[in-house]
């Protein structure tokens, strides 16, 4: 691969989040200095990537004056995806009907992060209502991939991933239903963790019982991802599925040495997903390096014949519940794919919904059996490299046609349907120099174990995780 692109931004922006928090706690840098560095970097790269179109400088400066004593993040600037309300800050959800929306209060997750010392510097770009694997909308336009601005950054947390890859912020909030933080992480060379349902709160009143869509941390390293997860978790009274904060911090768990690792590898999830030969080679080369470090890697068969129908049924039901009640003033602007998904939800039969609930339970049982013998299950994050910025979704992989715009994101389905935590970890580069990640799926509510395994693999591969200047074509 070609030499890693240069980084010419502020020196502080090149550091990892946990390093910067250490500086903050020791009084070697102030929150306002970090905010200055973040805003300077945004001004440098936003014209090329359009990752964070909403900045809230005045609100952020006020926040730096009242950081909670000895808080977890101690005044670290972060970004929030534009699907989550931040009080007093424009929150559009990427849709024209809410282009001028300014909520008066923040979602519980934002309040939790701020109570832990986070300073919200801005909102990151997302496709309309988070629906899509390429980040573009009619409010702010497209987000470009920093590694090649002619390519897309993935979706729907494409703005979050690009903000990290360019060094605009040290930590960036994402959300995930069908790979929405995992795919952008893989495409932009950063880390994205999809936690267990209920681990992170703040998803909104209408999604209180939703176990498919979750909020999660994105960062440039596994250690930073663990730190960010620690700042996100905690019991949320508004959520009936909320999980209590664990006794052991995830940051400490991530640093636990992992020996005699056993990894179950599924190159195509039992035939569920199409994957290009180039992506397969990147993953297999990385696993080859890992295997030389006394790690056992075994290819395992998976029974996934019901996975596609199960995922689509649950997704359709979710679209129907969340978007069918929108006011006409908002609905009239929605892109056709969202309307089509709502219509699909309306067409579902009770039998199909019942089948989905039974089949997801069987799938979980099967994975639990594998995870009793292995530490994690490894598989692709996505089956092909990042496509052109103008392409909403690919139509084929290595000459094999894709049925519709959901087919190329199938590798995200298994974690979503079973509720098992998963992480997208950078492991190498495609022949054209674009990053690629691997997906690791961990045990039920086993984020600590998953982070520890991911950190171990990260160290074995020894890949740099410094930010880059956008590579413009």
VEXDREN-2710 file (C-alpha; in Angstrom, 1 decimal):
% VEXDREN-2710
k/r/px/py/pz
1/UNK/0.0/0.0/0.0
2/UNK/1.0/3.6/-0.5
3/UNK/2.4/5.6/2.4
4/UNK/-0.2/6.8/4.9
5/UNK/-1.5/10.3/4.1
6/UNK/0.1/13.2/6.1
7/UNK/-1.6/15.0/8.9
8/UNK/-1.0/18.7/9.1
9/UNK/-3.5/19.7/11.7
10/UNK/-2.9/20.8/15.3
11/UNK/-0.6/18.5/17.3
12/UNK/-3.3/18.0/20.0
13/UNK/-5.7/16.6/17.4
14/UNK/-3.2/13.8/16.5
15/UNK/-3.3/12.4/20.0
16/UNK/-5.6/9.7/21.1
17/UNK/-8.5/10.6/23.4
18/UNK/-7.2/8.8/26.5
19/UNK/-3.9/10.7/26.1
20/UNK/-5.7/14.0/25.8
21/UNK/-7.8/13.2/28.9
22/UNK/-4.6/12.5/30.8
23/UNK/-3.3/16.0/29.8
24/UNK/-6.6/17.5/31.0
25/UNK/-6.6/15.7/34.3
26/UNK/-3.0/16.8/34.9
27/UNK/-3.8/20.4/34.0
28/UNK/-1.3/20.4/31.1
29/UNK/-4.0/21.5/28.6
30/UNK/-7.4/23.2/29.1
31/UNK/-10.8/22.3/27.6
32/UNK/-10.8/25.7/25.8
33/UNK/-7.4/24.9/24.2
34/UNK/-8.8/21.6/22.9
35/UNK/-11.9/23.3/21.6
36/UNK/-9.8/25.8/19.8
37/UNK/-7.8/22.9/18.2
38/UNK/-11.0/21.1/17.2
39/UNK/-12.6/24.1/15.6
40/UNK/-9.3/24.9/13.8
41/UNK/-9.2/21.4/12.3
42/UNK/-12.9/21.6/11.3
43/UNK/-12.2/24.8/9.4
44/UNK/-9.3/23.1/7.6
45/UNK/-11.0/20.0/6.5
46/UNK/-14.8/20.6/6.3
47/UNK/-14.7/22.0/2.8
48/UNK/-13.3/18.7/1.6
49/UNK/-15.2/16.1/3.7
50/UNK/-18.4/17.8/5.0
51/UNK/-18.4/15.6/8.1
52/UNK/-19.7/18.0/10.7
53/UNK/-22.0/20.6/9.1
54/UNK/-23.4/21.9/12.4
55/UNK/-21.1/23.5/14.9
56/UNK/-22.2/24.9/18.3
57/UNK/-19.1/26.9/19.3
58/UNK/-20.8/29.3/21.7
59/UNK/-22.6/26.5/23.6
60/UNK/-19.3/24.5/23.7
61/UNK/-17.4/27.5/25.0
62/UNK/-19.9/27.9/27.8
63/UNK/-19.6/24.2/28.6
64/UNK/-15.8/24.4/29.0
65/UNK/-16.3/26.8/31.9
66/UNK/-18.2/24.3/34.0
67/UNK/-16.7/20.9/33.6
68/UNK/-17.6/18.5/36.4
69/UNK/-14.7/17.9/38.8
70/UNK/-12.7/14.7/38.1
71/UNK/-15.1/13.7/35.3
72/UNK/-14.4/10.9/33.0
73/UNK/-13.7/13.0/29.9
74/UNK/-12.6/16.1/31.8
75/UNK/-13.6/18.6/29.0
76/UNK/-12.9/16.6/25.9
77/UNK/-14.7/17.9/22.7
78/UNK/-16.9/15.3/21.0
79/UNK/-19.3/15.1/18.2
80/UNK/-23.0/14.0/18.2
81/UNK/-24.6/12.4/15.2
82/UNK/-27.4/14.5/13.8
83/UNK/-30.1/11.9/14.7
84/UNK/-29.9/12.9/18.4
85/UNK/-31.3/16.0/20.0
86/UNK/-28.9/18.4/21.6
87/UNK/-30.6/21.2/23.5
88/UNK/-30.4/24.6/21.8
89/UNK/-28.5/23.1/18.7
90/UNK/-30.0/22.6/15.2
91/UNK/-31.0/19.0/14.9
92/UNK/-32.2/18.1/11.4
93/UNK/-32.1/14.3/11.2
94/UNK/-31.0/14.9/7.7
95/UNK/-34.5/15.7/6.4
96/UNK/-35.9/18.9/4.9
97/UNK/-39.0/18.8/7.0
98/UNK/-36.8/19.3/10.1
99/UNK/-34.1/21.5/8.5
100/UNK/-34.7/24.3/11.0
101/UNK/-35.5/22.2/14.1
102/UNK/-33.9/23.4/17.3
103/UNK/-34.9/21.2/20.3
104/UNK/-35.0/22.8/23.7
105/UNK/-33.7/19.8/25.6
106/UNK/-31.1/17.1/24.9
107/UNK/-31.7/13.4/24.7
108/UNK/-30.7/11.5/27.9
109/UNK/-27.5/10.1/26.3
110/UNK/-26.2/13.7/25.6
111/UNK/-27.0/14.6/29.2
112/UNK/-25.1/11.6/30.4
113/UNK/-22.0/12.4/28.2
114/UNK/-22.0/16.0/29.4
115/UNK/-22.3/14.9/33.0
116/UNK/-19.1/12.9/32.3
117/UNK/-17.2/15.9/31.1
118/UNK/-17.9/15.8/27.3
119/UNK/-18.1/19.1/25.4
120/UNK/-20.3/18.8/22.3
121/UNK/-18.6/20.8/19.5
122/UNK/-21.0/19.9/16.7
123/UNK/-23.4/17.5/14.9
124/UNK/-22.2/15.0/12.3
125/UNK/-23.8/14.4/8.9
126/UNK/-26.2/11.4/8.3
127/UNK/-28.4/10.2/5.5
128/UNK/-32.1/11.1/5.9
129/UNK/-33.4/9.7/9.2
130/UNK/-30.3/7.5/9.2
131/UNK/-31.6/5.3/6.4
132/UNK/-28.8/4.3/4.0
133/UNK/-25.3/3.1/3.7
134/UNK/-24.0/6.3/2.0
135/UNK/-24.1/9.6/4.0
136/UNK/-26.0/12.3/2.0
137/UNK/-29.2/14.3/2.4
138/UNK/-31.0/17.3/0.9
139/UNK/-30.1/19.5/3.9
140/UNK/-26.3/19.3/3.9
141/UNK/-25.3/17.2/0.9
142/UNK/-22.7/14.4/0.9
143/UNK/-20.0/13.4/3.3
144/UNK/-16.8/12.3/1.5
145/UNK/-14.3/9.6/2.6
146/UNK/-11.1/11.3/3.9
147/UNK/-9.0/8.6/2.2
148/UNK/-10.3/9.6/-1.2
149/UNK/-12.9/12.3/-1.4
150/UNK/-14.3/10.9/-4.6
151/UNK/-15.5/7.9/-2.5
152/UNK/-18.3/7.8/0.1
153/UNK/-17.7/7.4/3.8
154/UNK/-20.4/4.8/4.4
155/UNK/-23.5/5.4/6.4
156/UNK/-25.4/6.2/8.4
157/UNK/-22.6/7.4/10.7
158/UNK/-20.5/8.6/7.8
159/UNK/-20.0/12.1/9.3
160/UNK/-18.9/10.6/12.6
161/UNK/-16.3/8.3/11.0
162/UNK/-14.9/11.1/8.7
163/UNK/-14.7/13.5/11.7
164/UNK/-12.5/11.0/13.5
165/UNK/-10.4/10.1/10.5
166/UNK/-9.5/13.7/9.8
167/UNK/-8.9/14.6/13.5
168/UNK/-11.8/17.0/13.9
169/UNK/-12.6/15.4/17.2
170/UNK/-11.2/12.6/19.4
171/UNK/-14.5/10.7/20.0
172/UNK/-17.6/10.7/17.9
173/UNK/-21.1/9.3/18.7
174/UNK/-22.7/6.9/16.3
175/UNK/-25.8/4.8/16.0
176/UNK/-26.3/1.4/14.4
177/UNK/-29.2/-0.6/13.0
178/UNK/-28.0/-2.2/9.8
179/UNK/-24.3/-1.5/10.2
180/UNK/-24.7/2.3/10.5
181/UNK/-21.5/2.7/12.6
182/UNK/-19.7/-0.4/11.6
183/UNK/-19.7/0.2/7.8
184/UNK/-18.4/3.8/8.1
185/UNK/-15.8/2.7/10.6
186/UNK/-14.5/0.1/8.1
187/UNK/-14.5/2.5/5.2
188/UNK/-12.7/5.4/7.1
189/UNK/-10.2/3.3/9.1
190/UNK/-11.6/3.9/12.6
191/UNK/-13.2/1.8/15.3
192/UNK/-16.9/1.5/15.8
193/UNK/-18.7/-0.5/18.5
194/UNK/-22.3/-1.7/18.4
195/UNK/-23.2/-2.4/22.0
196/UNK/-25.8/-4.8/23.4
197/UNK/-29.3/-3.4/23.4
198/UNK/-29.9/-1.4/26.6
199/UNK/-26.2/-0.9/27.2
200/UNK/-26.4/2.8/26.0
201/UNK/-29.6/4.8/26.5
202/UNK/-31.0/7.8/24.9
203/UNK/-32.6/6.5/21.7
204/UNK/-35.8/8.4/22.0
205/UNK/-39.3/7.9/23.4
206/UNK/-40.7/6.1/20.4
207/UNK/-37.9/3.6/20.4
208/UNK/-37.9/2.7/24.1
209/UNK/-38.5/-1.0/23.4
210/UNK/-36.4/-1.2/20.3
211/UNK/-33.6/-3.8/20.5
212/UNK/-32.4/-3.4/16.9
213/UNK/-31.3/0.2/16.8
214/UNK/-28.6/1.2/19.3
215/UNK/-26.3/4.1/20.1
216/UNK/-22.6/3.5/20.3
217/UNK/-19.0/4.8/20.5
218/UNK/-16.7/5.5/17.6
219/UNK/-13.0/6.4/18.0
220/UNK/-9.6/5.9/16.3
221/UNK/-8.5/3.1/18.6
222/UNK/-10.0/0.3/20.7
223/UNK/-8.8/2.0/23.9
224/UNK/-10.5/5.2/23.1
225/UNK/-13.7/3.3/22.1
226/UNK/-13.7/1.7/25.5
227/UNK/-13.2/5.1/27.2
228/UNK/-16.1/6.5/25.2
229/UNK/-18.4/3.6/26.1
230/UNK/-17.6/4.2/29.8
231/UNK/-18.8/7.8/29.3
232/UNK/-22.0/6.6/27.6
233/UNK/-23.3/3.8/29.9
234/UNK/-25.4/4.0/33.0
235/UNK/-29.0/3.1/33.9
236/UNK/-31.5/5.2/31.9
237/UNK/-34.9/5.5/33.8
238/UNK/-36.7/6.2/30.5
239/UNK/-35.6/2.9/28.9
240/UNK/-37.2/-0.4/30.0
241/UNK/-34.3/-2.4/28.6
242/UNK/-31.6/-0.3/30.2
243/UNK/-28.6/-2.2/31.7
244/UNK/-26.9/-1.0/34.9
245/UNK/-23.3/0.3/34.6
246/UNK/-20.9/-2.6/35.0
247/UNK/-18.6/-2.8/38.0
248/UNK/-15.4/-3.0/35.9
249/UNK/-14.9/0.0/33.6
250/UNK/-14.7/-1.0/29.9
251/UNK/-11.4/0.9/29.6
252/UNK/-9.9/-1.4/32.2
253/UNK/-11.4/-4.5/30.6
254/UNK/-10.0/-3.5/27.2
255/UNK/-6.5/-3.5/28.6
256/UNK/-6.7/-7.0/30.0
257/UNK/-4.2/-9.3/28.3
258/UNK/-5.8/-12.0/26.3
259/UNK/-4.0/-15.3/25.9
260/UNK/-4.9/-18.6/24.0
261/UNK/-7.5/-16.7/21.9
262/UNK/-9.9/-18.8/19.9
263/UNK/-11.6/-17.0/16.9
264/UNK/-14.4/-18.6/14.9
265/UNK/-14.2/-17.3/11.3
266/UNK/-17.1/-17.1/8.9
267/UNK/-16.0/-15.7/5.6
268/UNK/-19.6/-15.2/4.2
269/UNK/-21.9/-15.9/7.2
270/UNK/-23.0/-19.3/5.9
271/UNK/-23.7/-17.9/2.4
272/UNK/-25.7/-15.0/3.8
273/UNK/-23.6/-12.2/2.3
274/UNK/-21.6/-11.6/-0.9
275/UNK/-18.0/-10.6/-0.4
276/UNK/-15.4/-9.5/-3.0
277/UNK/-12.2/-11.5/-3.4
278/UNK/-10.2/-8.3/-2.5
279/UNK/-12.0/-7.9/0.8
280/UNK/-11.6/-11.6/1.6
281/UNK/-7.9/-11.3/1.0
282/UNK/-7.4/-8.3/3.3
283/UNK/-9.2/-10.1/6.1
284/UNK/-7.5/-13.4/5.6
285/UNK/-4.1/-11.7/5.4
286/UNK/-4.8/-10.0/8.8
287/UNK/-6.0/-13.2/10.4
288/UNK/-2.8/-14.9/9.1
289/UNK/-0.8/-12.4/11.1
290/UNK/-3.0/-12.9/14.1
291/UNK/-2.7/-16.7/13.9
292/UNK/1.1/-16.5/14.1
293/UNK/0.7/-15.0/17.6
294/UNK/-0.5/-18.3/19.0
295/UNK/-4.2/-17.6/18.2
296/UNK/-6.5/-20.4/17.1
297/UNK/-8.6/-19.5/14.1
298/UNK/-11.1/-22.0/12.8
299/UNK/-13.7/-21.6/10.1
300/UNK/-17.1/-22.5/11.4
301/UNK/-20.4/-23.3/9.6
302/UNK/-23.3/-21.0/10.4
303/UNK/-27.0/-21.8/9.8
304/UNK/-28.3/-18.4/8.5
305/UNK/-31.0/-19.4/6.0
306/UNK/-33.6/-17.4/8.0
307/UNK/-31.5/-14.4/8.7
308/UNK/-32.4/-12.3/5.7
309/UNK/-36.2/-12.6/6.1
310/UNK/-35.9/-12.1/9.9
311/UNK/-33.8/-8.9/9.6
312/UNK/-36.1/-7.4/6.9
313/UNK/-39.2/-8.2/8.9
314/UNK/-37.8/-6.6/12.1
315/UNK/-36.6/-3.6/10.1
316/UNK/-39.9/-3.2/8.3
317/UNK/-41.8/-3.3/11.6
318/UNK/-39.4/-0.7/13.0
319/UNK/-39.9/1.7/10.1
320/UNK/-43.7/1.3/10.4
321/UNK/-43.6/2.1/14.1
322/UNK/-41.3/5.0/13.9
323/UNK/-42.1/6.8/10.7
324/UNK/-45.7/6.1/9.8
325/UNK/-46.9/8.6/12.5
326/UNK/-44.8/11.5/11.2
327/UNK/-46.7/14.7/10.4
328/UNK/-47.4/15.3/6.7
329/UNK/-45.1/18.4/6.8
330/UNK/-42.2/16.0/7.4
331/UNK/-43.4/13.0/5.5
332/UNK/-43.8/14.9/2.2
333/UNK/-40.1/15.4/2.0
334/UNK/-39.0/11.8/2.7
335/UNK/-36.9/10.0/0.1
336/UNK/-38.7/7.1/-1.7
337/UNK/-36.7/4.3/0.0
338/UNK/-38.0/5.4/3.4
339/UNK/-41.6/5.5/2.2
340/UNK/-41.1/2.1/0.6
341/UNK/-39.8/0.6/3.9
342/UNK/-42.8/2.0/5.7
343/UNK/-45.1/0.4/3.1
344/UNK/-43.2/-2.9/3.5
345/UNK/-43.8/-2.7/7.3
346/UNK/-47.6/-2.2/6.6
347/UNK/-47.6/-5.3/4.4
348/UNK/-46.2/-7.6/7.1
349/UNK/-48.5/-10.4/8.4
350/UNK/-48.7/-11.5/12.0
351/UNK/-47.3/-14.8/10.9
352/UNK/-44.2/-13.2/9.4
353/UNK/-43.6/-11.2/12.6
354/UNK/-44.0/-14.3/14.7
355/UNK/-41.6/-16.2/12.5
356/UNK/-39.0/-13.4/12.9
357/UNK/-39.2/-13.6/16.7
358/UNK/-38.8/-17.4/16.7
359/UNK/-36.0/-17.4/14.2
360/UNK/-34.0/-14.7/15.9
361/UNK/-34.1/-16.8/19.1
362/UNK/-32.9/-19.8/17.2
363/UNK/-30.1/-17.8/15.6
364/UNK/-29.0/-16.5/19.0
365/UNK/-29.0/-20.0/20.5
366/UNK/-26.8/-21.2/17.7
367/UNK/-24.3/-18.3/18.1
368/UNK/-24.3/-18.8/21.9
369/UNK/-23.2/-22.4/21.2
370/UNK/-20.3/-21.2/19.1
371/UNK/-19.3/-18.6/21.6
372/UNK/-19.0/-21.2/24.4
373/UNK/-16.1/-22.6/22.4
374/UNK/-14.6/-19.4/20.9
375/UNK/-13.9/-16.0/22.2
376/UNK/-15.4/-14.1/19.3
377/UNK/-16.9/-14.7/15.8
378/UNK/-15.0/-12.9/13.0
379/UNK/-16.6/-12.0/9.6
380/UNK/-16.6/-9.2/7.1
381/UNK/-18.1/-5.8/8.1
382/UNK/-19.1/-5.2/4.5
383/UNK/-18.5/-7.1/1.3
384/UNK/-16.8/-4.5/-0.9
385/UNK/-14.7/-1.3/-0.7
386/UNK/-16.2/2.2/-0.5
387/UNK/-18.0/3.2/-3.7
388/UNK/-18.2/6.5/-5.6
389/UNK/-19.5/9.5/-3.6
390/UNK/-22.4/9.8/-6.1
391/UNK/-23.5/6.1/-5.8
392/UNK/-26.3/5.5/-3.3
393/UNK/-25.7/1.8/-3.2
394/UNK/-23.8/-0.8/-5.3
395/UNK/-25.5/-3.1/-7.7
396/UNK/-23.0/-6.0/-7.8
397/UNK/-20.0/-7.5/-6.1
398/UNK/-17.4/-9.2/-8.3
399/UNK/-20.0/-9.5/-11.0
400/UNK/-22.7/-11.1/-8.8
401/UNK/-25.8/-8.9/-8.8
402/UNK/-27.3/-7.5/-5.6
403/UNK/-31.1/-7.7/-5.2
404/UNK/-31.7/-4.3/-3.6
405/UNK/-30.0/-1.6/-1.5
406/UNK/-30.1/-3.7/1.6
407/UNK/-28.2/-6.7/0.1
408/UNK/-24.7/-5.1/0.2
409/UNK/-25.1/-4.5/4.0
410/UNK/-26.0/-8.1/4.9
411/UNK/-23.0/-8.7/7.1
412/UNK/-24.4/-6.3/9.6
413/UNK/-27.6/-8.3/10.1
414/UNK/-26.4/-11.1/12.4
415/UNK/-25.4/-8.8/15.3
416/UNK/-28.6/-6.7/14.9
417/UNK/-31.0/-9.6/14.9
418/UNK/-29.4/-11.5/17.8
419/UNK/-28.5/-8.5/20.0
420/UNK/-24.9/-9.6/20.4
421/UNK/-22.3/-6.8/20.6
422/UNK/-20.0/-6.3/17.6
423/UNK/-17.1/-4.1/16.7
424/UNK/-15.6/-2.9/13.4
425/UNK/-11.8/-3.0/13.7
426/UNK/-9.4/-1.6/11.1
427/UNK/-7.2/-4.5/9.8
428/UNK/-5.6/-3.5/6.5
429/UNK/-6.0/-1.8/3.2
430/UNK/-7.5/-2.6/-0.2
431/UNK/-5.3/-2.6/-3.3
432/UNK/-6.3/1.0/-4.0
433/UNK/-5.2/2.1/-0.5
434/UNK/-8.7/2.4/1.0
435/UNK/-9.1/1.1/4.6
436/UNK/-11.0/-2.1/5.4
437/UNK/-12.1/-3.5/8.7
438/UNK/-13.1/-6.8/10.2
439/UNK/-16.2/-7.4/12.3
440/UNK/-15.9/-9.2/15.6
441/UNK/-19.0/-10.5/17.4
442/UNK/-18.8/-11.1/21.1
443/UNK/-20.8/-12.9/23.7
444/UNK/-24.1/-11.7/25.1
445/UNK/-23.6/-8.4/27.0
446/UNK/-19.8/-9.2/26.6
447/UNK/-18.5/-5.8/25.5
448/UNK/-15.6/-6.0/27.9
449/UNK/-14.5/-9.3/26.5
450/UNK/-15.0/-8.1/22.9
451/UNK/-13.0/-4.9/23.5
452/UNK/-10.2/-6.9/25.1
453/UNK/-10.0/-9.3/22.1
454/UNK/-10.2/-6.4/19.7
455/UNK/-7.4/-4.6/21.5
456/UNK/-5.2/-7.7/21.4
457/UNK/-5.7/-8.0/17.7
458/UNK/-5.1/-4.3/17.2
459/UNK/-1.7/-4.7/18.9
460/UNK/-0.8/-7.7/16.9
461/UNK/-1.5/-5.9/13.6
462/UNK/0.3/-2.8/14.8
463/UNK/-1.6/-0.4/12.4
464/UNK/-1.2/3.3/12.9
465/UNK/-4.4/5.1/14.1
466/UNK/-3.4/8.7/13.6
467/UNK/-5.7/11.0/11.7
468/UNK/-5.0/12.1/8.1
469/UNK/-5.5/15.1/5.8
470/UNK/-8.2/14.5/3.2
471/UNK/-6.9/13.0/0.0
472/UNK/-8.6/15.0/-2.7
473/UNK/-8.9/13.8/-6.2
END
